[in-house]
Amino acid sequence: MSDHSSSDEESIVSTESLPQASAKAKGKRKAGDIDADDKRFIVQTAFDSYFLNASSRSQTSANVFSNLLAPLSAEEYADAIGSAHFFAEVQSCLVTSKAARDDLFSRMLLELQEGFNILCYGYGSKRTLLNQFATECCAKKGHVVVANAFRPHFTLKEALASIERVPGIAEWPLDSSTVEGQTARAVRFFSETGQRHLYLVLHNIDASAMRTPRARSCIANLAACPGIHLTASIDHINAPLLWTSAEASARKASALDKASNVAVGAHGFNWLWHDATTLLPYDAELAHVDRSSLSAAHGGGPAKGGRRGADAGPAAAGTMVSETAAQHVLASVTAKAKRLFAMIATRQLESIAAGAEGEEGGTTNLQAHAIPYDVLFAAARDKFIATNDTALRALLGEFRDHGLVVGEGALWIPMRRERLANVLKTLPEEA
């Protein structure tokens, strides 16, 4: 009995002494130690971890390739393309050789007649190859329509207008003047037995004008017609994502299928893929891009409705300007604007020459050589180029619109040093 009671007393004493020791220890511990102990009992849920990680700022690099390397001028591009001798060495292995081309054409024509549609992919321009296929093979079998969807202002209505020039199709009734109505009339016309088939060659079916659901639906209806055979090309790496698996594999309804009431897809392409790697330059596809144009050099291209996209302007991103583009802009401005540009260019070249960057061409970090706006205004006023702030901003407006002068508080010209020096030589000396 005595042993048992003594053990109980010891347990009571030890139990009562714990809070006192804990309180004493808490008085001596630091706040960081308290937080460390609390973290052992606080466990983040997946819900908390998601929002804590999502709120963290993502770190991105400012070392963009377009800022590190200036774009080629028209002369440099022509010299580079003209000096490419590698193509003659591998030409015999490509579809551009006569033997390979003839074999490919005969196979493609047979596949079209069997109810498939052809989709050509591969690096290099496929325009010449498909045009040869249209003139040498398809023209002997029926009507041929070639649509250049790579053109910047191409629309599906243009392709349908070319189809309607086929003799006899304009005499058929037209339900509506929309693209859907024109497509339905073409499908009805070429579905009739006894009509010559239509061979439609569509360059760059992955172009922006062909990516809309409306255009894809109309082209799919044309491709599903037994009397229409579609041959198209793609260049975008994500072009296969334009069509679902059902659309890509839906076959055409032949006369035998109609007679036996076999169910086929309502519309689709029934693609057969062909590797048409030519390694030819995309000169025809990029012919509309003016290399002396600032907006075209940026790669934004024309936007829908004639408006420039958010990334189409070079002024926003500081895109490097070619020498030819600068000369085009300077040829259309006033004499005072030319003097102002010459003054900015001279000060920028002096700053680059005085700098210790040691970088060839001085193409990187041009913002470090910018001239502050107040310094520019004082210099322009001393040279009697602009006597007030409104006049100076009016002169700078033309350059800003074309991206020839960029910046807000400080201004600079986004041009390589040697090109800027060449442009400066064509301007009158600064007075």
WONORDA-V139570 format. One record per residue. N is the residue number from 0. RES is the residue in one small letter. SS is DSSP state (hx for helix, st for strand, lp for the rest). OMEGA is omega as a letter, one per 20 degrees, with the letter a starting at -180 (none if undefined). NEAR is the number of other C-alpha atoms within 10 Angstrom. Layout:
[[N:RES:SS:OMEGA:NEAR] [N:RES:SS:OMEGA:NEAR]]
This chain:
[[0:m:lp:a:5] [1:s:hx:r:7] [2:d:hx:a:7] [3:h:hx:r:8] [4:s:hx:r:10] [5:s:hx:r:11] [6:s:hx:r:11] [7:d:hx:r:12] [8:e:hx:r:11] [9:e:hx:r:11] [10:s:hx:r:12] [11:i:hx:r:11] [12:v:hx:a:11] [13:s:hx:r:11] [14:t:hx:a:11] [15:e:hx:a:11] [16:s:hx:a:11] [17:l:hx:r:11] [18:p:hx:a:11] [19:q:hx:r:11] [20:a:hx:r:11] [21:s:hx:r:11] [22:a:hx:r:11] [23:k:hx:r:11] [24:a:hx:r:11] [25:k:hx:r:13] [26:g:hx:a:10] [27:k:hx:a:9] [28:r:lp:r:11] [29:k:lp:a:10] [30:a:hx:r:11] [31:g:hx:r:9] [32:d:hx:r:11] [33:i:hx:r:11] [34:d:hx:a:10] [35:a:hx:r:10] [36:d:hx:a:11] [37:d:hx:a:11] [38:k:hx:r:11] [39:r:lp:a:8] [40:f:lp:r:8] [41:i:lp:a:8] [42:v:lp:r:9] [43:q:lp:r:11] [44:t:lp:r:8] [45:a:hx:r:9] [46:f:hx:r:8] [47:d:hx:a:11] [48:s:hx:a:11] [49:y:hx:a:11] [50:f:hx:r:10] [51:l:hx:r:11] [52:n:hx:a:10] [53:a:hx:a:10] [54:s:lp:r:9] [55:s:lp:a:8] [56:r:lp:r:7] [57:s:lp:a:7] [58:q:lp:r:6] [59:t:lp:a:6] [60:s:lp:r:5] [61:a:lp:a:7] [62:n:lp:r:8] [63:v:lp:a:8] [64:f:hx:a:8] [65:s:hx:r:13] [66:n:hx:a:18] [67:l:hx:a:12] [68:l:lp:a:12] [69:a:lp:r:18] [70:p:lp:r:18] [71:l:lp:r:16] [72:s:lp:a:18] [73:a:hx:r:16] [74:e:hx:r:10] [75:e:hx:r:11] [76:y:hx:r:13] [77:a:hx:r:11] [78:d:hx:a:11] [79:a:hx:r:11] [80:i:hx:a:10] [81:g:hx:a:9] [82:s:lp:r:9] [83:a:lp:a:9] [84:h:lp:a:9] [85:f:hx:a:9] [86:f:hx:a:12] [87:a:hx:a:8] [88:e:hx:a:8] [89:v:hx:a:13] [90:q:hx:a:14] [91:s:hx:a:13] [92:c:hx:a:11] [93:l:lp:a:17] [94:v:lp:r:20] [95:t:lp:r:21] [96:s:lp:a:13] [97:k:hx:a:11] [98:a:hx:r:11] [99:a:hx:a:13] [100:r:hx:r:17] [101:d:hx:r:16] [102:d:hx:r:11] [103:l:hx:a:16] [104:f:hx:r:20] [105:s:hx:r:12] [106:r:hx:r:11] [107:m:hx:r:20] [108:l:hx:r:21] [109:l:hx:r:11] [110:e:hx:r:15] [111:l:hx:a:19] [112:q:hx:r:15] [113:e:lp:r:13] [114:g:lp:r:22] [115:f:lp:r:25] [116:n:st:a:28] [117:i:st:r:21] [118:l:st:a:21] [119:c:st:r:20] [120:y:st:r:22] [121:g:lp:a:17] [122:y:lp:r:15] [123:g:lp:a:14] [124:s:lp:r:24] [125:k:lp:a:27] [126:r:hx:a:22] [127:t:hx:a:13] [128:l:hx:a:15] [129:l:hx:r:21] [130:n:hx:r:16] [131:q:hx:r:13] [132:f:hx:a:21] [133:a:hx:a:23] [134:t:hx:a:11] [135:e:hx:a:13] [136:c:lp:a:17] [137:c:hx:a:23] [138:a:hx:r:14] [139:k:hx:a:10] [140:k:lp:a:15] [141:g:lp:r:14] [142:h:st:a:18] [143:v:st:r:21] [144:v:st:r:19] [145:v:st:a:18] [146:a:st:r:22] [147:n:st:a:19] [148:a:lp:r:23] [149:f:lp:r:21] [150:r:lp:a:19] [151:p:lp:a:18] [152:h:lp:r:14] [153:f:lp:r:16] [154:t:lp:r:16] [155:l:hx:a:17] [156:k:hx:r:16] [157:e:hx:r:15] [158:a:hx:r:18] [159:l:hx:r:19] [160:a:hx:r:12] [161:s:hx:r:13] [162:i:hx:a:22] [163:e:lp:r:17] [164:r:lp:r:11] [165:v:lp:a:15] [166:p:lp:r:9] [167:g:lp:a:10] [168:i:hx:a:16] [169:a:hx:r:15] [170:e:hx:r:9] [171:w:lp:a:11] [172:p:lp:r:12] [173:l:lp:a:15] [174:d:lp:r:11] [175:s:lp:a:11] [176:s:lp:r:10] [177:t:lp:r:11] [178:v:hx:r:18] [179:e:hx:r:19] [180:g:hx:r:15] [181:q:hx:r:21] [182:t:hx:a:23] [183:a:hx:r:17] [184:r:hx:r:20] [185:a:hx:r:25] [186:v:hx:r:19] [187:r:hx:a:15] [188:f:hx:a:21] [189:f:hx:r:19] [190:s:hx:r:19] [191:e:lp:r:12] [192:t:lp:r:11] [193:g:lp:r:8] [194:q:lp:r:13] [195:r:lp:a:16] [196:h:lp:r:22] [197:l:st:r:24] [198:y:st:a:23] [199:l:st:r:23] [200:v:st:a:24] [201:l:st:r:24] [202:h:st:r:25] [203:n:lp:r:27] [204:i:lp:r:25] [205:d:lp:r:23] [206:a:lp:a:20] [207:s:hx:a:16] [208:a:hx:a:20] [209:m:hx:a:21] [210:r:lp:a:15] [211:t:lp:r:11] [212:p:hx:a:10] [213:r:hx:r:14] [214:a:hx:r:17] [215:r:hx:r:19] [216:s:hx:a:18] [217:c:hx:r:20] [218:i:hx:r:22] [219:a:hx:r:22] [220:n:hx:r:21] [221:l:hx:a:25] [222:a:hx:a:27] [223:a:lp:a:28] [224:c:lp:a:27] [225:p:lp:a:24] [226:g:lp:a:27] [227:i:st:a:26] [228:h:st:a:26] [229:l:st:r:25] [230:t:st:a:25] [231:a:st:r:23] [232:s:st:r:26] [233:i:lp:r:21] [234:d:lp:a:18] [235:h:lp:a:13] [236:i:lp:a:10] [237:n:lp:a:9] [238:a:hx:r:16] [239:p:hx:r:12] [240:l:hx:r:9] [241:l:hx:a:16] [242:w:lp:r:15] [243:t:lp:r:11] [244:s:hx:r:12] [245:a:hx:r:13] [246:e:hx:a:19] [247:a:hx:a:18] [248:s:hx:a:18] [249:a:lp:a:21] [250:r:lp:a:23] [251:k:lp:r:25] [252:a:lp:r:21] [253:s:lp:r:17] [254:a:hx:r:12] [255:l:hx:r:9] [256:d:hx:r:12] [257:k:hx:a:11] [258:a:hx:a:8] [259:s:lp:r:8] [260:n:lp:r:10] [261:v:lp:a:10] [262:a:lp:r:9] [263:v:lp:a:15] [264:g:lp:a:15] [265:a:lp:r:14] [266:h:lp:a:23] [267:g:lp:a:27] [268:f:lp:a:28] [269:n:lp:a:24] [270:w:st:r:21] [271:l:st:a:16] [272:w:st:r:13] [273:h:st:r:14] [274:d:st:a:12] [275:a:lp:r:22] [276:t:lp:a:17] [277:t:lp:a:23] [278:l:lp:r:18] [279:l:lp:r:15] [280:p:lp:a:13] [281:y:lp:a:13] [282:d:lp:a:11] [283:a:lp:a:15] [284:e:lp:a:18] [285:l:lp:a:13] [286:a:lp:a:11] [287:h:lp:a:14] [288:v:lp:r:18] [289:d:lp:a:13] [290:r:lp:r:21] [291:s:lp:r:19] [292:s:lp:a:17] [293:l:hx:a:25] [294:s:hx:r:23] [295:a:hx:r:17] [296:a:hx:r:23] [297:h:hx:r:21] [298:g:lp:r:13] [299:g:lp:r:16] [300:g:lp:r:17] [301:p:lp:a:16] [302:a:lp:a:13] [303:k:hx:r:12] [304:g:hx:r:6] [305:g:hx:a:8] [306:r:lp:r:9] [307:r:lp:a:14] [308:g:lp:a:12] [309:a:lp:a:10] [310:d:lp:a:14] [311:a:lp:a:20] [312:g:lp:a:22] [313:p:hx:a:25] [314:a:hx:a:23] [315:a:hx:a:13] [316:a:hx:a:14] [317:g:lp:a:22] [318:t:lp:r:23] [319:m:lp:a:25] [320:v:lp:r:30] [321:s:lp:a:25] [322:e:hx:r:20] [323:t:hx:r:17] [324:a:hx:r:19] [325:a:hx:r:22] [326:q:hx:r:16] [327:h:hx:a:12] [328:v:hx:a:18] [329:l:hx:r:19] [330:a:lp:a:11] [331:s:lp:a:11] [332:v:lp:a:13] [333:t:lp:a:11] [334:a:hx:r:14] [335:k:hx:r:15] [336:a:hx:r:21] [337:k:hx:r:22] [338:r:hx:r:19] [339:l:hx:r:22] [340:f:hx:r:22] [341:a:hx:r:23] [342:m:hx:r:19] [343:i:hx:a:21] [344:a:hx:a:23] [345:t:hx:r:16] [346:r:hx:r:16] [347:q:hx:r:23] [348:l:hx:r:20] [349:e:hx:r:12] [350:s:hx:r:16] [351:i:hx:a:21] [352:a:hx:a:14] [353:a:hx:a:10] [354:g:lp:a:13] [355:a:lp:a:8] [356:e:lp:a:11] [357:g:lp:a:9] [358:e:lp:a:11] [359:e:hx:r:10] [360:g:hx:a:13] [361:g:hx:a:18] [362:t:lp:a:18] [363:t:lp:r:17] [364:n:lp:r:13] [365:l:hx:r:20] [366:q:hx:r:16] [367:a:hx:r:13] [368:h:hx:a:21] [369:a:lp:r:22] [370:i:st:r:20] [371:p:st:a:14] [372:y:hx:a:15] [373:d:hx:r:12] [374:v:hx:r:11] [375:l:hx:a:18] [376:f:hx:r:19] [377:a:hx:r:15] [378:a:hx:r:16] [379:a:hx:r:21] [380:r:hx:r:15] [381:d:hx:r:11] [382:k:lp:a:15] [383:f:lp:r:12] [384:i:lp:r:20] [385:a:lp:a:21] [386:t:lp:r:14] [387:n:lp:a:13] [388:d:hx:a:13] [389:t:hx:r:10] [390:a:hx:r:13] [391:l:hx:r:20] [392:r:hx:r:13] [393:a:hx:r:13] [394:l:hx:r:19] [395:l:hx:a:18] [396:g:hx:a:14] [397:e:hx:r:17] [398:f:hx:r:20] [399:r:hx:a:19] [400:d:hx:a:13] [401:h:lp:r:19] [402:g:lp:a:25] [403:l:lp:r:26] [404:v:lp:a:23] [405:v:st:r:24] [406:g:lp:r:19] [407:e:lp:r:9] [408:g:lp:r:10] [409:a:st:a:16] [410:l:st:r:21] [411:w:st:a:23] [412:i:lp:a:29] [413:p:lp:r:27] [414:m:lp:r:26] [415:r:lp:a:22] [416:r:hx:a:19] [417:e:hx:r:15] [418:r:hx:r:16] [419:l:hx:r:21] [420:a:hx:r:16] [421:n:hx:r:12] [422:v:hx:a:18] [423:l:hx:r:20] [424:k:hx:a:10] [425:t:lp:a:11] [426:l:lp:r:16] [427:p:lp:a:11] [428:e:lp:a:11] [429:e:lp:a:13] [430:a:lp:none:9]]
